[in-house]
Amino acid sequence: MTNLKFLISNLTIPSTFSRLLFPFSCFLLFIFSPLNAEIRAIWVPIWDLKTPEKIDVLIEDAEENNLNQILAEVRYRGDAMYFPNKTDSTYTNSEKRSYTLQDSLFDPLDYLVEKTKTKNIEVHAWLTMYVITPHKLENIDPEHIYYQHPEWITADFTGKTMPNNILEGAYLDPGIPEVQEYLFKVVMDIVVNYEIDGVQLDYIRYPDREFGYNKIAYKNYQEQIKFQDAESWQNWKEDQICSFIQKLNNAIKTVSPNTELTAAVISKVDKAEKIYSQNWKKWLQEGFVDRAYLMAYQTKDEDFKTVIDTVSTFNLKNKIVVGLKAWSKNCSYPVSKINEKIDISRKQKFAGIAFFSYTGIKECGYFKGLKIE
């Protein structure tokens, strides 16, 4: 979607010069491709995507502030900021439209994609995966998957189903094959129906180590694993997510080779693996995802540097985008602190930076002081 690609694809080239210009054009595309240019991304929550006017302002802000990637939240809690099965129904997608659209016929994802086609801005569909409910159930449709398949919700070690009003909301259990198939179809439906540059998986993990004991999932573990202990349980949970991502990436690359699959991940690696069964380092090493967006939201300099220094040792910096906290209650977090973390990230030569979130930046007026040049 870059301006360079748009210009080159629309050039009228005299035949006598075409063979000379073609290698140069390819060189330019290589130099300015997303694999070589710094990623400057921003996470945009559903609240800022619900009308054409809001999206127009978003695009204007992105251009004015040198951002080249919009991570648009089009799946919040098992709902859709788009039209499921819009034209291609190969992948059945029964999710209902988001309550924020209030029965509107507006298609936020399509509008955003169309409006950025001639801009130097990529659009990635940001999808919340296993978290399936908000705390307020009145904000979901009566035919929502939470009501259709209550047996898919994860449970704690006592067998108690996870309630919807703790942590981020109720989670689907990754250890249930039907859950994986359901989510696979949701993602693939978006890929085949919208000209997006990428898909970003968020909450692609367990709620914490206390969950995962849904009776269907735990029965699968017992049937699949002969020697059962704490380590095998942890490995099995990791494998449920790894296998899902691998299958999804293979399918995306088959139908749309240039569409990236990325994940927003817990920044502390040990915590990600041991508590959330999110082995994102393996995902990168094995090529299951194209990039990881590190949620390095630490505000204290020493904590942030510890995370960055640890991740820098993985020899994966070209596949890691550093996500920075760019919001705070009462806007008490100074923009100068965000800029310091931008500098630290750039000196380490990661693939880029991302800001969470657009809503917070707008509310606090941070765009005026951010160094995103």
N, C-alpha and C positions, 0 to 999 in steps of 0.2 A: 504493500500500500504506500510505499514511499513516493515522494515527488519524483525522484530519479527514475524509478521503475515506470511511473506514469508517463514521463517525458520520453523515455527511450522507446516505450511501446507504441508511442504515437508519432515518432519521427518518420518523415518521408525521406528516404535515403536514395540518392541517385545510385543506380546499379554499379557504375564504375568505381564508386568509393565504398560500396557496402562491405566488400571483403576486408578492406583496410580498417573500417570503423568498427566492425563487429568485435574483434578482439579487445579493442579499447573499451567498448561498451560493457563487455563482460567483466573487464578489469574494474570498471567503475562500480558495477553492481556488486562485485566481490568486496571492494573496499568499504562500500557504504551499506552492506547488508547487515541485518540484525546480529549476525554472528560476530561482526567486527566493530560495530558502533556501540557506544555506551547506551545501555537501556536506562531510560529515565521514566519510570512508571508511577502510576497513582491508582490506588484502590478506590473505586467509586461505589458506595452503598446504594441500595435500591431507592432510597429517598430522593437521590439526586438524578434519577433516571426516569421518573414517572411521567414527565411531560416533555413535549418537543422543546418548549422554552428552556427547561432546565438543561437538556442535552445541548442545546445551542450555546448556552453559557459555559457549560463544561468544555466543549470543544474550543471555544474562544480562550478560556483560561489555559487549556493545555498548550495551545499554540503560543500564547503570549509568554508562557513560562517555560518554554523549551522542553516540554514533556513529549515523549514519542511513543508512549504506550498507555492505553487506558484498560485497566482491569475492571470490567463492568460486572457488578453483581446481578446476575440474571437468574440465580436460584438462591433464595434466601433460606427458607425452611420447607423444602419439598414443594415449592410453588414456582411459578414461571413468570418472568418479565419478558416473555416472548410468546409465540403461538406454537404449542406442541403439535408435532406432525403437520407443520404449516403447508407444505406441498408434497413432501416425500414421507410416506408412512411406513417405510421399511422397518424402522425401530419403533415399536409401540411405546407411546409416551402418554400416560393418563394423568399427568400432573395438571393441577388446576392453576389458573392465572392468579397472580399475587393480589392480595386484598388492597394493596396500595394503588392499584390501577382502577379500582372501583367500577368494574364492569365496562371500562373504556375499551374501544377497539384499537387503541394505540399499541404499536409494537415497538417498545424501546430498543430492543437489540437490532432490529432491522433498520430503524431510523439512525441509530448510531453508526452502524456499518456503512450505510449509504452516504451519510454526511462526512465520513472520514476517508472516503475512497480516493480522493485527490489530495489528501493531506499527508504529511509526514508523521502519521499517527497510526499505530497498530491497535486493533481491538481484540482483547482476549476475554472470553466468557469466564467470569469468576463464579464458581459453583461451590456452595456449601454442600458437602457430601453426606456424611453419616448423621449429622444433626438434623432432625426432621421436624421439630416443633419449636415455636416460640413459647415463651412462658404463658402467654395469653392465648388459650385455645380458641377463643372467639375469633381470632384472626386467621383461622384456617377453614377451608371448605369442609362441609359435612362428608364429602366423598374423598377427603384427603387420605393419603396412604396410612397415616397414623390410625385412622378409624377403620380403614379397609383391612389392614394387616397388623393388628395389635400384637400378634404372636411374633412379629419381627423385631420388636423393641428389645434392646439388650437388658441384661439383669445383673444384679450384684451376686456375690458369692453365696448369699443365702437363698438365691433364686427369686428375689423380689424384683419385679419389673421396674426399670428406671422411670421415675416420675418426670413429668414435663417441666417442672418448675425449679429444677436444680441445674447447676452448671450452665451450659448454653441452651439447654432444652433436652428432650429425649433423643436418644441416638438409636439408629438402626444397628443391628449387630452384624459386624463384618464376617462372622463365622457361619452365616446362613447363605447357602448358594443362591437362593431365590432373591435375597437382598442384592447380592452382587449382580445378578442378571438384570434386576430392575434398574439399578443405578447405571449399569452399562448402557442400557437402551436409552435412558434419559440423556446421557452425555452424547451418544452417537446420533441421536435425533437432532440435537443442536448442530453437530458437526456437518451433517448432510443437508441441513436446511438453511444454514446461514454462512455467509462468506467471512468467517472470522479468521484471525491470524493465529489464535491459540485458545486452549482451554486451560484454566487454572483450577486445580482441585484444592479446596480448603476443608479443614476439619476431616482430613483423610487419615483418620486415626480412631483409636478407642477413647472414651471419655477420660479414663485413667485406669490404673492397674486393678481397681476394684471391680471393674465391669468386664463383660464378655461371657457371662455365665448363663446366657439365654439357653433354655433346655435343648432347643434344636441344635444350637451351635456346640454346646458342650457334648452332646451325644455324638456329633460329627468328630470332635476331637478324640473322644474315647474309642471310636471305631477306627480312626485313621492312625493313631499313635499307640504302639504296643507298649513301650516303656514310658510311663507317665510320671513326671515330676515337675517341679517349678520351672526348670529350664526348658523342658519340652513344651510346656504350656505357653511360655513366653515366645518360643520360636514358632509355635503353631499360629499364635495370634499375629505375629509379624508376617508370616507366610500368607495369611488370608488377605492382607492388604497388598503385599508385594505381587501376588498372583493376579489380583484384580487390576492393578496398575499396568502390569506387563501385558495382559490381555487387551486392555483398553488402548494402550499405546500402539500395539500391533494393528488393531482395527482402525485407529485413526490414520496411521501412516499408510494403510492400504487404500482407504477411500480418499484421503486428502494428505499427500506426502509432505506438503509444506506447512501443515497445521501443527503448531507446537503443543506438547503436553507439558505443563509445569505444575508445581505444587507449592503451596504456602506451608512452611514447615516450622516446627518448634526450633528455636535457635540453639538451645543447649542440647548437644547430640546425645549425651547419656540419658538425659531426662526424656528426650523424644523416644528413644528406644525402650528404656526400662519402664517408663510410666505409661506411655501412649502407644507403644508398639509401632512406632513410626520410624522405620530404619531408612531415612531419606538418603543417607550416605550410600547405602547399597543401591538405592534407586538410580542415583547418578552414575555410580560405577558400572552398573549393569546396563545402563541406557534405557531404563524403564521410563524415565522422564527426561525431557530436554534440559530443563533448568529447575533449580530449587530457589524459592524466594524466602530468604531467611527472615523470620519475624524477630529481628533484633531490636526489640522495643525497650531495652534497658535505658534508663535515663541517666544513671550514674556512669561517669566516664570509665571508671575502672572495671565495672561490670560489662560494659559494652566492649571494651578493649579485650577483655578476657575471652568473650565469645568470638570476636573477630580473629584474635590470634590463634585460637584453637582451630577454627574452621580453615584458616589459612594454611595449616599443615597438611590438608587433605589432598593437595594437588588437584583441586577441582574448582579453582576460583573462576575459571572461564565459564562455569556452569552455575554459578551462584550469584544471585541478585540480593543485595542487602536491603531488607525492608526496615525503614526507620519510623519511629513514632513521631507523628506530626500533629498531635492533638493533646489536650489536657483539660481537665475540669477547670473552669474559670480562666482558661488560657494562661495558666501560671508557668508553663514550661516555655522558657525563652527561645526564640527562633535562633539565637546565637548558638545554643546547644545542639540544635539540629544541624546547623552548618558545620560545627566541629565534627560531627559524626559523618557528614557527607565527605569532608576532607579525609578523615581516617579511612573510610571505605575506598575512596578513589586512590589513595596512596598504595593500598594493597592490591589494586588492579583487579577488582572483582568485575563481573560482567555488567554490573550497573547498580542502580539504586531505585528503591520504590518507596512511596510515601503512604502511610496510613494515618489519616484518610483524607479524601477530598472534602468531605463534610467538615472535619475538624480544622483543616487549613482555611477553609472559607470562613468558618465561625470566628476563628482567631486572627484572621487577616494576615496569615503567615506568608502568603505569596509575595508580599512586598519586600520581605527580607530574606527569602530563601535563595541560596546560591545554586541555581540549577543550570547555570550557563554551560 
